[in-house]
Amino acid sequence: MNSESGGWAAAGGGRMAGLLALTITSVLWGTTGTAATFAPEVSPLAIGAAALGIGGLLQAAIAVPALRRHRRALRGRARLVALGALAVALYPLAFYSSMHIAGVAIGSVASLASAPLASGVLEKIVDGRRLGRWWQLAAALGVLGSVMLCLSTARGELGSPGRTLLGVLLGLVAGSTYALFSWACQRLMRAGIERAASMGAVFGLGGLLLMPVLAVTGGPILHSGGNLAVAAYMALIPMFLGYVLFGRGLATVPASTATTVTLTEPAVATLLAVVVVGERLGPLGWAGLLVLAAVLALLALAPPAAAPRPVGVGTSGPAVARCRRY
């Protein structure tokens, strides 16, 4: 058995632990919107650059031994690492800008509901993975629940049609880049590179790319202790700790499933907005929360998906040819 397929099969034994890690990740990520409200003068670009930029560099820092062990393998897949890092750098800028422009509800849903669909497309076209009926049902329910939340909470947030459209487009960029870096990290793991090295390389380089953005936009973070505390919290807890757990989840479940599980993030964000910020949630929103809870139950009960076809072993065609370039 080769290292790729063997490692993937061995990881299947920890699928429930992976789902749990991803669920905790979603809870942590769901706190970011509420946390950002405590630093209203900090721009979404600064928030995103500080959170994932610093968090990414910390990922690389704890992964130094693994990065040294796998430096040759990472050099051999430099294009894949660079692609994932670029996605890491673009994701927070698009995500927080989407919420700032179109409102938290619409921005979150456009970003997170599009991610599992984009992940599914990547895995099907590039990896040749069959997307089973369980995943299709879970993804459809996840999108439905997110849209229900959006319709329930967005009434007071809608701006002009142009701003809403721009926010949705930025959300689609965020969802696509989220799917892309998830896929890139998991592809590195399937190639036999340790989880710490895969995540450290992609997120460390992505964090470096975000440092110029932070240098230009991050001045207001230093204007008050409150702003600094918000930036520190978002970098250390949702981003650093969250992505450590996200990497553990990616080691045992497909990226399409991982991004579907994290559709619970808008549910957590909505509950916090109700409890902490004082927003109200209508019957449609509560129904949406129940639908998202059903998604987690469905994914937990679903049988493990079949392993993807190993690249270069008994495969052919243009999709595989594109993979071989990495």
N, C-alpha and C positions, 0 to 999 in steps of 0.2 A: 504494500500500500504506500503511495507516495505521501510526502509530508503535507501537501495541500488537502487531499481528500481525507487522509487520516486525521489531521488536526481538526478538520470540520466535523468529522464523525464523532471524535472524542468530545468536542465542544457541545454536541447535541445533548449529552447527559446533563448539562447544567442549564437547560432551557428555561426551567421555572425560575432559577436564580437570576438568569438574564432578564426575564420579564419583570421580576421584582426590582432589579437594579434600574431598569428603564422607567418603571412606574415612580420610583423615588426621584429619579432625574426629572420627570415631568412635574412633580410637586415642587422641586427646587426651582425649575425654570418658571413655573407659574407665579412665583413671588416677584419676578423682575418688574412687571408692570406696576404693581403696587409700590415697590421700593422706589421706582423712578419718580413717583409722584412727590416724594419727599425732597427731590432736587429739581424743582421746576425750571430753574434758570439754566440748567445744563442741557445742551442740545442733544438730540438723539444720536448724532454722529459721535459726539464725545462719550456718551453713555455706552454706545456699542463698541467703540474703540477701546475704552478703558476696560469694559467687562471681558470681552473675548480676547483683546490684545494682551492684557496682563495675565488673564487666565490661561491663554495659550502658551505664553512664555513659562509659566509655572509648570504646565504639563511637560514641556521640554526639560525643565530643570530636574524634575523628579525622575525623568526617563534617561538621564545621561548614561548610566551604565548599559542600559539596553540599546541606546543609540550607538554606543561604541561597539557593542557586540554585532550589531546588524548594519554597520556603516556600509559595507560593501554591497549588501543586498539592497539597501536604500539608494545607493548611488546607481545601481543597475535599474532602478525604477524611479529615477529622478523626475521624469515627466509626470508620472502618476502622483508623486508627492507634491510637485509644484501645482498640479491641477487641483488637488485637494486643498492645498494651502490658499490658493487664490479664492476658492469657494469659501473657506473659513473667513477670509478677510472681507469678502463682499457680503456675507450673510448678515452680520449684526448691523451693518450700515443700512442695508435694505430693510431689515426687519423693524428696527426701531424707527426709521424714517416712515415706514408704512403706517405704524401705529400713530405716530405724531401727526401725519397728514390726514389719514382717513378715520382715525379713532381707534381705540384699543380693540374693540370688538371686531370691526371689519379687518383691521390690519392683522390681528392674530389669526383670524379664520383664513384669510387669503394666503397667509404665509404657511400655516401649519396644515391646513386641509389639502394644499397642493403638494406637500412634501411626500406623503406616501404614494401618491399617484406618480410623481416623478421618479421615485425610487423603484416602483414597479416597472416603469418603462425602461429604466437603465438595466435592471436585472434581466428583463425579458430580452431586450435587443442585444445588449453587450455580453451578458453572462449566459444567455440561453436558459435561464431558469423559468420553469413553469409556475405561473401564478395560480395557486389552487383556489378552489371555491371558498374555502374558509377565509383566506386573505381578502378575496374580492368582496365577500360579505362584510368583513370587518372594516375594510377601507370605505365601502359605501356607507355603512352605518356611522363611521367616524366623521365623514364629511357631512352627513345629514345632521348629526348631533351638533357639530360645530356651527353649521348654518342656522340651526334653531337657536343656538345661543346668540349668534350674531343678530338675528332678527329681533330677539327679545331685548337685547341690551343696546342696540345701535340707535334707537329712536332719537336720543338727544345728542348724538355725536355726528350725525350726517352733516357735511358741509356742502359746498358747491359740487355739482356733478363732476367738474374737472378735477377738483382735489380728491374726490372719492375715487375716480378712475385712476389717477396717479398713484394713490395709496394702494389700490388693488394691484396695479402693475408692479409696484415695488414689492408687494407681498408675494406675487408670483416669482419674482427674482429671488426673494428670500427662500421660498419653498424649494425652488430648483437648486439653489446653492447648498441648502441644508441636505437635500437628497444626495448631491454630488459629493460633498466631503464625507458623508456617511458611507457611501459606496466605495470611495477611494480608500478610506481607512480599513474597511472590511476586506477589500481586495488585497491590501498589503498583508493583513492577517492570514488570509487564505493562502498566500504565497509562502507562508512559513515564518513571517516576521512577527516577533512578539507584539502583544497588544500595546505594551508601554512604548515600544519603539515606533510602532505605526502611528499611534496617537501623538506621541511626542514630536515626531518629525513633521506631521501635517499641521498640528496646532501650533507648534513652536514657530515654524516658518510663517504661518498665517498671522501669528501674533506680531512677528517682526514687521510684516507688511502693514499692520495697523498702527505701528508706532508713529509714523509721520502724521497720520490723521489725528492721533491723540495729541501730538505736539502742537498742531495748528488749532485744534478745537477745544482742547482740554483745560484752558485757563480757568473757566468758571468753577471747575471742580475744586480748585484751591482757594476759592473765595470764602468758604465757610467750612467749619468742622462737619456740619451736616452733609454737605455735598461730598466731602471726602469720605465720610462714613458710608454713604450710599454707594459710591464707586468701589470702595474696598469690599463691601458686602457682596456686590454683584460680581466682582472679579473672583473672590475667594470661594463663595458658597455656590450660587447657581452655575457659574461658568467653570471654575477649577474643579470643585468637588463633583458638580453635575456631570462634567464631561469625563471625569475618571469613571464614574458609574456608567455613563453612556458607552464608554469603551468596553467595559465588562459585559454590557448587554450585547454589543455588536459581536463579541467573541462567540456568542452562542445562538443568536437568532439572525435571520436575514435582515439586511438594511431596510427592506420594504416593511417588514414586521416591526422593526424598531421605530421607524417614523410613524407607523400607525399607532403604536402604543403611546407615543408622545403627543398624540392628539388630545390626551387628557390634560395637557398644559392649559388650553383655554378654559377648561372646566375649573381647574384650580384657580386660575387668574380671576374668573368670574366670581367664585365663592369668596375669595379674598376681597374683591371689590365690594361685594355685598356686606361682608362682616367688618372690614377695616375702613374702607372709603365711604361706605354708606349708600352705595348704589342699590337700586331695586331690581329684582329679577321677577319677571312675569311667569305665568304658568308654562308658556312655551319654552322659556329658558330652563325651568326645572325639568321639563320633559327631555330637553336636550342633554342635561346632565345625566339623566337615567339612561339615555341612549349611549352616551360615552362610557358609562359604567358597564353596559352590556358588551361594548367592544372589548374591554379588558377581560371580561369573563369568557367571551368567545375565543380570544387569542390564547387564554390560559388552557381552555379545553381542546383547542385544535390540535390534531396530530402534527408532529414535526414535519416540516416540508422536506422534500427530497433534496439531497445535496446538488448544487449546480454542477454542470459538466466541467471537469477540469480543463483549463485552457491549454490547448495544444495536444490533448490526449483524445484521439478519436473524434475530433471536431474539425469542421471546415466552414468556409463561408466568409462573407465580408465582415460580419460582426466579430468573429474570432480574429480575423486579420487585423481589425482595429485594436483589439486587446493586445495582440502580440507586440505592437509598437511600444507598449509600456514594459 
